C-alpha cells in the first residue's frame, strides 16, 4: 500500500543518511590518521637528518683529532728537541727540517678536511677539479707527467662530504702507491659518470704490481677497497708486469645531501 511504500522509502532514506554519516566519520578519521602519519614521517626524517649531521660532525672531529692532533704532538716534541741544550747543531738542523715537513703536512691535511666539509664543493665538477689539481701537484714533485681526461658532460649532481672524503682518501692512496712503487713516468687520471655511477681511474706506465709491491702496499690496497665498499662501490685493480697498473674506483652517486 501507499503507506508501506512511504515507510520503506523513509527507512531507505534513513539508512542512506546513516551511511553517508558513517562515510563522513570514516573519511574524517582517515584524514586525521593520514595527517598523524605525515607528522610522524616528518619527525622521523628530521631525527634521521639530525643523526646524519651528528655522525658527520663526529667524523670531522675524529679526523681532526687523529690527523692534526698527532701532527701537533709531533710538532711539540720536535720543538722541545730543538730547544734542548743537549741537542747538537746537526741534530737541531735535522729536527728543524722534520718540523718544517710536519707543518707542511698539517697544512695539506687541513686543506683536505676543509675541502671535504665545505658545502660549496658538493658537486662532481668540484671533485674532478680538486682531484686533478692534487694529482698534478703531487706528480710534479715526483717528476711524473699527469694526463687528465675529465668528461665534459658531468651531471650537476650533489655529493655529500662523506662520499667525497672517502673517495678522495682512496684516490690519494692510489697516487701514493704510484709514487712509491710504480717507477712510472706517466700517470693518467680519468673521471666520468656512467649511468648512476661515478668512475675515477688512475693508470700508470710503471712496473706493474709484482709480488713484492703487492706485499708492500697490501694495507693500502685493502684500505682502498674497504673505502669503496663503504660507499656501496668497488675498487678494481688490473696490472701486468712492466706494463703498468690501472686502479678503477666506481661508486653509486648518493641520493641526497646531508
MOLINSUL-V785032 format. One record per pair of residues at least 4 apart in sequence whose ideal C-beta (glycine too) atoms are under 6 Angstrom apart, sorted by sequence separation. I is the first residue (numbers start at 1). J is the second residue. If there is no record, write none. Layout:
i->{I & I}
j->{J & J}
This chain:
i->{63 & 64 & 65 & 87 & 114 & 135 & 159 & 177 & 178 & 209 & 213 & 217 & 87 & 121 & 139 & 159 & 193 & 194 & 209 & 228 & 81 & 115 & 178 & 228 & 239 & 139 & 192 & 228 & 238 & 178 & 191 & 82 & 136 & 225 & 237 & 135 & 190 & 224 & 236 & 82 & 81 & 235 & 115 & 188 & 132 & 234 & 78 & 187 & 233 & 233 & 186 & 78 & 184 & 231 & 232 & 78 & 184 & 228 & 128 & 182 & 184 & 183 & 228 & 182 & 183 & 178 & 75 & 74 & 174 & 125 & 124 & 209 & 71 & 208 & 210 & 181 & 208 & 124 & 208 & 208 & 71 & 207 & 208 & 122 & 209 & 122 & 127 & 138 & 142 & 208 & 155 & 206 & 154 & 205 & 131 & 144 & 177 & 204 & 145 & 146 & 147 & 148 & 149 & 150 & 151 & 204 & 67 & 144 & 177 & 203 & 117 & 116 & 202 & 173 & 201 & 116 & 139 & 116 & 200 & 63 & 173 & 173 & 199 & 197 & 198 & 135 & 170 & 197 & 198 & 196 & 60 & 170 & 196 & 170 & 166 & 128 & 166 & 174 & 170 & 163 & 160 & 157 & 160 & 160 & 158 & 56 & 53 & 52}
j->{67 & 68 & 69 & 91 & 118 & 139 & 163 & 181 & 182 & 213 & 217 & 221 & 92 & 126 & 144 & 164 & 198 & 199 & 214 & 233 & 87 & 121 & 184 & 234 & 245 & 146 & 199 & 235 & 246 & 187 & 200 & 92 & 146 & 235 & 247 & 146 & 201 & 235 & 248 & 95 & 95 & 249 & 130 & 203 & 148 & 250 & 95 & 204 & 250 & 251 & 205 & 98 & 204 & 251 & 252 & 99 & 205 & 249 & 150 & 204 & 206 & 206 & 251 & 206 & 207 & 204 & 102 & 102 & 202 & 154 & 154 & 239 & 102 & 239 & 241 & 213 & 240 & 157 & 241 & 242 & 106 & 242 & 243 & 158 & 245 & 159 & 164 & 175 & 179 & 245 & 193 & 244 & 193 & 244 & 171 & 184 & 217 & 244 & 186 & 187 & 188 & 189 & 190 & 191 & 192 & 245 & 109 & 187 & 220 & 246 & 161 & 161 & 247 & 220 & 248 & 164 & 187 & 165 & 249 & 113 & 223 & 224 & 250 & 250 & 251 & 189 & 224 & 252 & 253 & 252 & 117 & 227 & 253 & 228 & 227 & 191 & 231 & 247 & 249 & 254 & 254 & 253 & 257 & 258 & 257 & 258 & 258 & 258}
